[in-house]
Amino acid sequence: MKIADDEREAGKAAAAPLDEAEMLRRAEAAVAALKEQYPAWAEGHIADLAASAGKARADPAARPAHFAAIADVAHDVKGEGATYDYPLMTELGHMLHAHAAALAGRLEAEPGACDEDALDAVDLLVAAMRRVIGERLENDGGAEGAALMAPIRDRFGAPGGA
């Protein structure tokens, strides 16, 4: 049957492997489409972080769990930021993850080991994330990014411990 043969040939053409250039083009297009959505995702993460920080402040007995939740979300932030041209989010996520995970562990061993400064540090990092996304500070954020990050790096250290 001529029609069946034509359909089989058309199916073979559609299933033909893509060359590397076409695969790369498609992957770049997919990442570009996701990049446009990243600020909305990040805003959701920031809202979750702020909510958990508020709960940690309000409920000292449950702080280990709240700081563990903050560390989990911060881990996601640090993994996503640079992928979508927001390396400042990756850096802030790294700082917040390390801070919150250390606090969660310390509080498990020593309840009451969290002071106002530790809580304020979480608020500072979350506020910085909010600014990075709100002002769309992509890449290094230029002069605004440098001004935002200088005091934070002084307090938490530069990337890579340098």
Disulfide bonds with the S-S distance in Angstrom:
none
